[in-house]
Amino acid sequence: MSYYFSKILKEKDFEKALEKVTLELKNEGFGVLTEIDIAQTLKKKLDVDFKKYRILGACNPPYAYEALKQEDKIGLFLPCNVVVLENEDGDIEVAAVDPVASMISVKNDSLGPVAQEIQQKLKNVIEKL
């Protein structure tokens, strides 16, 4: 089982791709709580150049609340990360964590339905890009 699912976008403009991903996340009930610019961070901390790479920390509050009620340490897996990156050939790729794969390590069967619903919502985001 893979720990993510992804798609190469037709959109070649990185910033426009980020906007589209954020919009599709919103349409599925997610807000972006954090945005980490990996290239900027690596330049600042290590003075190295890296490709365009952003990590979006996406959260769907009702589902996060439900998961936290079932397992109080589930916050270790929150928010759901979505990555937008530019490959060497200029293609923009979007990848989302598979929450079902993540939940395998938790050993709490009550999280299964929540993980499956979030998985479908994240797949919807990726498919609509």
Contacts in CASP RR format, 6 or more apart in sequence:
PFRMAT RR
TARGET T0000
AUTHOR 0000-0000-0000
METHOD contacts of the structure
MODEL  1
MSYYFSKILKEKDFEKALEKVTLELKNEGFGVLTEIDIAQTLKKKLDVDF
KKYRILGACNPPYAYEALKQEDKIGLFLPCNVVVLENEDGDIEVAAVDPV
ASMISVKNDSLGPVAQEIQQKLKNVIEKL
1 98 0 8 1.000
1 100 0 8 1.000
1 101 0 8 1.000
1 104 0 8 1.000
2 98 0 8 1.000
2 101 0 8 1.000
3 97 0 8 1.000
3 98 0 8 1.000
3 101 0 8 1.000
3 102 0 8 1.000
4 95 0 8 1.000
4 96 0 8 1.000
4 97 0 8 1.000
4 98 0 8 1.000
4 101 0 8 1.000
5 95 0 8 1.000
5 96 0 8 1.000
5 98 0 8 1.000
5 122 0 8 1.000
5 123 0 8 1.000
5 126 0 8 1.000
6 93 0 8 1.000
6 94 0 8 1.000
6 95 0 8 1.000
6 96 0 8 1.000
6 126 0 8 1.000
7 93 0 8 1.000
7 94 0 8 1.000
7 126 0 8 1.000
7 127 0 8 1.000
7 129 0 8 1.000
8 87 0 8 1.000
8 91 0 8 1.000
8 92 0 8 1.000
8 93 0 8 1.000
9 17 0 8 1.000
9 20 0 8 1.000
9 91 0 8 1.000
9 92 0 8 1.000
9 93 0 8 1.000
9 94 0 8 1.000
9 129 0 8 1.000
11 17 0 8 1.000
11 20 0 8 1.000
11 92 0 8 1.000
11 129 0 8 1.000
12 90 0 8 1.000
12 91 0 8 1.000
12 92 0 8 1.000
13 92 0 8 1.000
14 52 0 8 1.000
14 84 0 8 1.000
14 86 0 8 1.000
14 92 0 8 1.000
17 84 0 8 1.000
17 92 0 8 1.000
17 94 0 8 1.000
17 129 0 8 1.000
18 54 0 8 1.000
18 56 0 8 1.000
18 84 0 8 1.000
20 129 0 8 1.000
21 56 0 8 1.000
21 82 0 8 1.000
21 84 0 8 1.000
21 94 0 8 1.000
21 125 0 8 1.000
21 129 0 8 1.000
22 32 0 8 1.000
22 56 0 8 1.000
24 124 0 8 1.000
24 125 0 8 1.000
24 128 0 8 1.000
24 129 0 8 1.000
25 31 0 8 1.000
25 32 0 8 1.000
25 56 0 8 1.000
25 58 0 8 1.000
25 82 0 8 1.000
25 125 0 8 1.000
27 125 0 8 1.000
27 128 0 8 1.000
28 60 0 8 1.000
28 121 0 8 1.000
28 122 0 8 1.000
28 124 0 8 1.000
28 125 0 8 1.000
29 60 0 8 1.000
29 121 0 8 1.000
30 58 0 8 1.000
30 59 0 8 1.000
30 60 0 8 1.000
30 80 0 8 1.000
30 121 0 8 1.000
30 125 0 8 1.000
31 58 0 8 1.000
31 59 0 8 1.000
31 60 0 8 1.000
32 56 0 8 1.000
32 57 0 8 1.000
32 58 0 8 1.000
33 57 0 8 1.000
33 58 0 8 1.000
33 59 0 8 1.000
33 79 0 8 1.000
34 55 0 8 1.000
34 56 0 8 1.000
34 57 0 8 1.000
34 79 0 8 1.000
35 54 0 8 1.000
35 55 0 8 1.000
35 56 0 8 1.000
35 57 0 8 1.000
36 54 0 8 1.000
36 55 0 8 1.000
37 53 0 8 1.000
37 54 0 8 1.000
38 50 0 8 1.000
38 53 0 8 1.000
38 54 0 8 1.000
38 55 0 8 1.000
39 49 0 8 1.000
39 50 0 8 1.000
39 51 0 8 1.000
39 52 0 8 1.000
39 53 0 8 1.000
42 48 0 8 1.000
42 49 0 8 1.000
42 50 0 8 1.000
43 49 0 8 1.000
43 50 0 8 1.000
51 85 0 8 1.000
51 86 0 8 1.000
51 87 0 8 1.000
51 88 0 8 1.000
52 84 0 8 1.000
52 85 0 8 1.000
52 86 0 8 1.000
53 83 0 8 1.000
53 84 0 8 1.000
53 85 0 8 1.000
53 86 0 8 1.000
54 83 0 8 1.000
54 84 0 8 1.000
54 85 0 8 1.000
55 81 0 8 1.000
55 82 0 8 1.000
55 83 0 8 1.000
56 81 0 8 1.000
56 82 0 8 1.000
56 83 0 8 1.000
56 84 0 8 1.000
57 79 0 8 1.000
57 80 0 8 1.000
57 81 0 8 1.000
57 82 0 8 1.000
58 79 0 8 1.000
58 80 0 8 1.000
58 81 0 8 1.000
58 82 0 8 1.000
58 122 0 8 1.000
59 78 0 8 1.000
59 79 0 8 1.000
59 80 0 8 1.000
60 80 0 8 1.000
60 118 0 8 1.000
60 121 0 8 1.000
63 114 0 8 1.000
63 117 0 8 1.000
63 118 0 8 1.000
64 78 0 8 1.000
64 79 0 8 1.000
66 114 0 8 1.000
67 74 0 8 1.000
67 75 0 8 1.000
67 78 0 8 1.000
67 111 0 8 1.000
67 114 0 8 1.000
67 115 0 8 1.000
68 74 0 8 1.000
68 75 0 8 1.000
68 78 0 8 1.000
70 108 0 8 1.000
70 110 0 8 1.000
70 111 0 8 1.000
70 114 0 8 1.000
71 106 0 8 1.000
71 108 0 8 1.000
71 110 0 8 1.000
71 111 0 8 1.000
74 106 0 8 1.000
74 111 0 8 1.000
77 99 0 8 1.000
77 102 0 8 1.000
77 103 0 8 1.000
77 106 0 8 1.000
80 96 0 8 1.000
80 97 0 8 1.000
80 99 0 8 1.000
80 118 0 8 1.000
80 122 0 8 1.000
81 96 0 8 1.000
81 97 0 8 1.000
82 94 0 8 1.000
82 95 0 8 1.000
82 96 0 8 1.000
82 97 0 8 1.000
82 122 0 8 1.000
82 125 0 8 1.000
83 93 0 8 1.000
83 94 0 8 1.000
83 95 0 8 1.000
83 96 0 8 1.000
84 92 0 8 1.000
84 93 0 8 1.000
84 94 0 8 1.000
85 92 0 8 1.000
85 93 0 8 1.000
85 95 0 8 1.000
86 92 0 8 1.000
86 93 0 8 1.000
87 93 0 8 1.000
94 126 0 8 1.000
94 129 0 8 1.000
96 122 0 8 1.000
96 123 0 8 1.000
96 125 0 8 1.000
96 126 0 8 1.000
97 122 0 8 1.000
98 119 0 8 1.000
98 122 0 8 1.000
99 115 0 8 1.000
99 118 0 8 1.000
99 119 0 8 1.000
99 122 0 8 1.000
100 112 0 8 1.000
100 115 0 8 1.000
100 116 0 8 1.000
100 119 0 8 1.000
102 115 0 8 1.000
103 111 0 8 1.000
103 112 0 8 1.000
103 115 0 8 1.000
END
